[in-house]
Every structure is written in C-alpha cells, then in structure tokens.
Amino acid sequence: MNYWLIIIFTGVFSFLFSQQDNSDASFPGGEKALQEFLVENLNFPEICLDMQAGGKVYMKFMVEKDGSITQIELEANNTDCDAFVNEARRVIELMPTWIPGTIAGDTTKLQCILPINFVNPDFSEGETEDNDFFEPNWAGIELGIGQLYNSNCSTTFDQNRFWENEVGKSWIFNYNLFEYKFPIFKQHLGITTGLGYSLKGIGIKTNYQLVHTPDSVYAVDGLSNVRKNKITSHFITIPLLLEFATKKDTKKNFYVSAGVIGSWRLSSYLVQKGTDTNGDNFTHFTYSNYNLSRFSLEGTVRAGYSYMGVFAAYQFTSLFQKNKTVGVFPFRIGLSINVDYFQ
C-alpha cells in the first residue's frame, strides 16, 4: 500500500572525497528527480504504521564507474521500526544507473550516503500523535439474543414460570449512531461514549397471556393457537466504556472495552400472532408500558478485530418497576459490525 511520504534531504550526498577537478556521482536529473523517484516508489511499511513509528534512516552505497549501485548497507537507523531499512534498501535497488563521479578528471567509484525521512501518513502536516484521535468502537449495528435471569442469577422462576422466556425469540437490535473517545494514555486507552437506538424483544411462552394492573404485572396460562407472543420495547442508549485499541483506525485494529450503558425506554407493546377458531391468521398489538422500568443500566464487555466484534451485556436493574413483579434481569450476547460513519 502506497502512502504519501514527506522526504527530507539534509545533505543528500556525503562523499568521502574532496579534491580539485572532482565531480560527485549524481542521480539522473539531479536532486529534484531523485526526490520525485523516492516519493513515487517508497511505501510506508504497514508494520511501522501499526507501531505509529517514524524517523530517518541513512543508507550508504557505492556508485561504480559504470553508474551501477553496489554494496548497499545501513549507515544509521534513527527509527523504532527495522522495516524502514528494508524498504529503503528495496527502493535503492530499483534506482536507474547513476552518473558516475570523477577524481582529477578520471571516472571512479564513489561512496554516497543518502538520508531518507519517513513521516507517518496517519498524521497530517502540523499534527502530532497527542491530538490525532483514535477511532472509538461503538458506532455500528449489533444483533443478539437474550436470556432472563432472576435475582439469584438463575433462569428458573419457580413461582413465576411465565418469565422463563423463549431465548430463540428474545432478541436485541442496536443501531449505534454517534461515538466519541476521550484519550487517556497515548490514544490507545480512552473513554468512549456516544448515542444509540435499541430495539429489544422478550419472547414469552406462547401459552401465557400477559396481564398488568397499576400495581402488578403477571401472566396466566390458557392461550392456544398462538405462534408468537412477544413484548417489544424501543430505547435510547448512551454508553460509557473504558476502551483499549491497538490502532487509530478501525481497519486491522483489535479493541476491547468494558463499561456501562444507560437506556431510556421510549415505548413498548405486546404483539401476538396465531390462528383463530375459524382458521384465520391474526396479529394483535397491545400498546402499553406493562410496568416496565423507564430507565435501565447494564454492564457490558466488548471485543473485536477490524469491523467485526462480539458483545455481552447484563442488566443491573430489573426489567420491571420495583414491587410490580419479581426481579427480572436480562443477559444478552451478540455480534457487532463497526462503522465509521464520518470517516
């Protein structure tokens, strides 16, 4: 992958000869042509990009009497990445035949030292690593499934069997819209926040009819011919995550984060689908809050590589309002597709 490189020459040629009637070996077309050749042919090694490395390497070589280049060696490496040396050697090997140097009017071979400065293309001119923000890993689309737990972290509700949900029909869809990361340590570690939308469904067993009063919510057995029985809610979500990332950009980046997500419930409804006694299909929507909590808080752990990731979340607050029913705590897992909307 080619990147724009700023090539700085400080004394492009250092020769070990200084006599009258001497001429230095030179690149065809002069120093300007040499700079253009390097800009066109140099690649910024991806391993050095991952390391956020940069700096200057000094390469020495012999220009023979016929202008060919031999004995390419490293003179000094003032960088943190050895791949710069290999890249500089590769490009010098690609150079065309040089104009040989002379001593006292006679063609001779001369040693040259060429300094090449590699500037990390992640940083535009005038920027430094301290103000070049790493991408957060929140914005995107997520899809998962959920299991309900009681206050003892068990999936069995002895006296309230209707909260033993259908896991395959209990899902979550997150559309995370905005994200921002506050750096803590060299951008790799930071606090991520943002804004998202969440659609959560709880699959109730099809034989139960959900009932609610101002003081309680429960279910009774007795439904038949029902194929779908689900309570669905819409939420606005705000995360607060401690995140570690290996690279600035999402691509080829490994990240892991943990923290909390606050949710505000916008609306909820119960949807039932089935077949009536006449054999006709029906779909019933009942819009109600069913004594669901308006606000909720969950802990989450997330990890991923590049644009794909996984997440797990456990809700610390009960699904329903206090004293309306027993404590019901959702646990959800799923997959993430990370998107840089404004990249």
C-alpha positions in Angstrom: 0.0 0.0 0.0 1.4 3.4 -1.1 1.2 6.3 1.3 2.2 9.9 0.9 5.7 10.3 2.3 7.4 13.6 3.2 11.0 13.1 2.1 13.6 15.5 3.6 17.1 15.6 2.3 19.8 17.2 4.5 23.0 16.9 2.6 21.7 14.2 0.2 25.1 13.1 -0.7 28.1 12.9 1.7 31.2 11.9 -0.2 34.5 10.7 1.1 36.5 12.7 -1.4 37.4 16.4 -1.7 39.9 17.3 -4.4 40.2 19.8 -7.3 38.7 18.6 -10.7 36.4 16.3 -8.8 32.7 15.7 -9.5 30.2 13.8 -7.4 28.1 10.9 -8.5 24.6 12.0 -9.2 21.1 10.7 -9.9 20.0 11.3 -13.5 18.1 14.6 -13.5 19.6 15.8 -10.2 18.3 16.1 -6.7 14.8 17.1 -7.7 14.4 14.0 -9.9 15.8 11.8 -7.0 13.1 13.2 -4.6 10.4 12.5 -7.2 11.6 9.0 -7.6 11.5 8.3 -3.9 8.1 9.8 -3.4 6.7 7.7 -6.2 8.4 4.4 -5.2 8.6 4.4 -1.4 6.0 2.6 0.6 5.3 3.2 4.2 5.6 -0.3 5.8 2.3 -1.4 7.4 4.1 -2.9 10.4 5.7 0.6 11.1 2.3 2.2 10.6 0.8 -0.1 13.2 3.6 0.8 15.6 3.0 4.6 14.9 6.7 4.7 14.1 8.6 7.2 12.0 12.1 8.7 11.7 15.2 8.8 9.4 17.4 6.1 8.0 20.8 6.7 6.5 21.8 4.3 3.7 25.3 4.1 2.2 26.2 2.6 -1.2 28.9 2.6 -3.9 28.3 4.2 -7.3 30.6 2.2 -9.7 32.4 3.6 -12.7 29.6 2.5 -14.9 27.0 4.1 -12.7 25.6 0.9 -11.2 24.8 0.8 -7.5 26.5 -1.8 -5.2 27.3 -2.5 -1.6 24.0 -1.1 -0.2 24.3 -1.0 3.6 22.8 0.7 6.6 24.8 3.6 8.0 22.4 4.6 10.8 18.7 3.9 11.7 17.1 6.6 13.8 13.7 5.0 13.9 11.8 2.4 16.0 11.0 0.1 13.1 13.5 -2.0 11.2 11.2 -2.4 8.3 12.1 1.1 7.2 15.7 -0.1 6.5 14.4 -2.9 4.2 12.1 -0.5 2.4 14.9 2.0 1.8 17.2 -0.8 0.5 14.5 -2.1 -1.8 13.9 1.3 -3.4 17.7 2.0 -3.8 17.9 -1.3 -5.7 15.2 0.0 -8.1 17.2 3.1 -9.0 18.3 3.6 -12.5 22.0 3.9 -13.5 23.6 6.9 -11.9 26.1 9.4 -13.5 29.4 8.3 -12.0 31.7 10.6 -10.2 35.3 11.7 -11.2 38.5 12.4 -9.4 41.1 14.5 -11.2 39.0 14.1 -14.3 39.0 10.3 -14.2 35.8 8.3 -13.7 35.9 6.4 -10.4 33.6 4.7 -8.0 32.4 6.8 -5.0 30.6 6.1 -1.8 27.3 8.0 -1.2 25.2 8.4 2.0 21.5 9.0 1.4 19.2 10.1 4.4 15.5 9.3 4.0 12.9 10.7 6.4 9.8 8.6 6.9 6.8 10.6 8.2 3.8 8.6 9.4 0.9 9.2 7.0 -1.6 8.9 9.8 -0.5 12.4 10.9 -1.2 15.3 8.6 1.2 18.2 8.5 1.2 20.1 11.7 -0.5 17.3 13.7 1.1 15.1 16.4 0.1 11.8 18.0 -1.3 13.7 21.0 -4.1 15.4 19.1 -4.8 12.7 16.5 -7.8 10.8 17.9 -8.2 7.1 17.8 -11.5 5.8 16.4 -13.9 4.6 19.1 -15.6 1.2 18.6 -19.3 1.9 19.3 -21.0 3.2 16.2 -22.5 0.4 14.0 -25.1 -2.3 14.0 -25.5 -5.1 16.6 -27.7 -8.1 16.7 -28.0 -10.6 19.6 -30.2 -12.9 21.7 -31.2 -12.7 25.4 -32.0 -14.8 28.4 -33.9 -13.7 31.5 -32.4 -14.3 35.0 -33.9 -14.0 38.5 -32.2 -12.2 41.4 -30.3 -15.4 42.2 -28.7 -15.5 38.7 -30.8 -18.5 37.8 -33.0 -18.9 34.7 -35.7 -20.7 36.7 -38.6 -18.7 38.1 -40.3 -21.2 40.5 -43.3 -19.1 41.4 -43.4 -17.1 38.1 -42.7 -19.6 35.3 -44.0 -17.1 32.7 -40.7 -15.2 33.0 -38.8 -18.3 31.7 -38.5 -16.7 28.2 -38.1 -18.2 24.8 -34.4 -17.5 24.2 -34.6 -18.0 20.4 -37.4 -15.5 20.2 -35.8 -12.9 22.5 -33.5 -10.7 20.5 -31.9 -7.3 20.5 -31.1 -4.9 17.7 -28.8 -1.9 18.3 -28.2 0.9 15.9 -25.4 2.9 17.4 -25.4 6.3 15.8 -22.7 8.6 17.3 -19.5 8.0 19.1 -16.6 9.9 20.7 -13.5 8.9 22.5 -11.7 10.8 25.2 -8.0 9.7 25.2 -6.3 8.7 28.5 -2.9 7.1 27.5 -1.4 7.7 24.1 -4.8 7.3 22.5 -4.7 3.6 23.0 -6.6 3.8 26.2 -9.6 6.1 26.5 -13.3 6.6 27.5 -15.8 6.0 24.7 -19.3 7.5 24.8 -22.0 8.2 22.2 -25.7 7.8 21.4 -27.7 4.8 20.1 -31.1 3.3 19.5 -32.0 -0.2 20.7 -35.0 -2.5 19.9 -35.4 -5.3 22.5 -37.8 -8.2 22.4 -38.7 -10.7 25.1 -40.3 -13.9 23.8 -42.9 -15.1 26.2 -44.0 -18.7 26.0 -47.0 -18.9 23.7 -49.4 -20.4 26.2 -49.2 -17.3 28.5 -51.4 -14.2 28.4 -49.6 -11.2 29.8 -51.7 -9.2 32.3 -50.9 -5.9 34.1 -52.6 -3.6 36.6 -51.4 -0.4 38.1 -49.8 -2.4 40.9 -48.5 -5.6 39.2 -47.7 -7.5 36.0 -48.0 -11.2 35.6 -49.2 -13.8 33.1 -51.9 -16.5 33.1 -51.9 -19.9 31.3 -54.6 -20.6 28.8 -53.7 -19.3 25.3 -53.9 -21.6 22.3 -53.1 -21.4 18.6 -50.6 -18.6 19.3 -47.3 -18.8 17.4 -45.7 -15.5 18.5 -46.0 -13.9 21.9 -43.5 -11.1 22.4 -43.2 -7.8 24.4 -41.1 -5.3 22.5 -39.5 -2.0 23.6 -37.7 0.9 22.0 -34.8 2.6 23.8 -32.3 5.5 23.5 -28.9 4.3 24.8 -25.8 6.1 26.0 -22.6 4.2 26.7 -19.7 4.9 29.0 -16.9 2.5 28.2 -13.2 2.2 29.0 -11.6 1.1 25.8 -8.2 -0.2 24.7 -7.3 -0.2 20.9 -4.2 -1.2 19.1 -4.6 1.2 16.2 -6.0 4.6 15.4 -8.3 3.4 12.6 -10.9 0.7 12.7 -9.3 -1.4 9.9 -7.0 -4.1 11.2 -7.5 -2.8 14.8 -8.0 -5.0 17.8 -10.1 -3.5 20.6 -11.6 -4.5 23.9 -13.8 -2.4 26.1 -15.9 -2.6 29.3 -18.3 -0.3 31.0 -22.0 0.6 31.4 -24.8 1.5 29.1 -27.8 3.6 30.2 -31.1 3.2 28.5 -34.3 5.3 28.4 -37.4 3.4 27.2 -39.4 5.3 24.6 -42.3 2.9 24.1 -43.4 -0.7 24.4 -46.0 -3.1 23.1 -47.1 -6.7 23.1 -47.5 -8.5 19.8 -49.4 -11.8 19.4 -49.7 -13.8 16.2 -51.7 -17.0 15.7 -54.7 -18.7 14.2 -58.3 -18.2 15.5 -61.1 -20.7 15.8 -62.1 -20.1 12.2 -58.6 -20.9 10.9 -57.9 -17.3 10.1 -54.5 -15.8 10.9 -54.4 -12.8 13.3 -51.9 -10.3 14.6 -52.8 -8.3 17.7 -50.8 -5.3 19.0 -51.4 -4.0 22.6 -49.5 -0.8 23.3 -48.8 -0.4 27.0 -45.8 0.1 29.4 -46.6 -3.2 31.2 -45.0 -1.7 34.2 -41.6 -1.8 32.5 -38.9 0.4 34.0 -38.4 3.7 32.3 -34.7 3.7 32.8 -32.2 0.8 33.0 -28.5 0.3 33.4 -26.4 -2.6 32.2 -22.8 -3.7 32.3 -21.2 -4.7 29.0 -17.9 -6.2 27.7 -17.0 -5.9 24.0 -14.1 -7.1 21.9 -13.4 -7.3 18.2 -11.0 -7.0 15.3 -11.3 -4.6 12.4 -15.0 -4.1 11.6 -16.4 -7.2 13.4 -16.9 -7.8 17.1 -18.8 -9.5 19.8 -20.6 -8.1 22.9 -22.2 -9.4 26.1 -24.4 -7.3 28.5 -26.1 -7.9 31.8 -28.8 -5.6 33.0 -28.1 -4.5 36.6 -31.6 -3.0 37.1 -34.8 -5.1 36.9 -36.8 -5.2 33.7 -39.9 -4.2 35.5 -40.6 -1.5 38.1 -40.0 -2.2 41.7 -42.6 -4.3 43.5 -44.6 -4.9 40.3 -43.2 -8.4 40.0 -40.1 -10.4 40.9 -36.7 -9.2 39.8 -36.1 -10.0 36.2 -32.6 -9.3 34.8 -31.8 -9.8 31.0 -28.5 -11.1 29.8 -27.7 -10.6 26.1 -24.9 -11.7 23.7 -24.4 -10.9 20.1 -22.3 -9.7 17.1 -21.2 -6.2 16.2 -20.5 -4.6 12.8 -18.5 -1.4 13.4 -18.9 1.5 11.1 -17.1 4.8 10.8 -20.0 7.0 9.7 -18.0 10.2 9.4 -14.6 8.8 8.2 
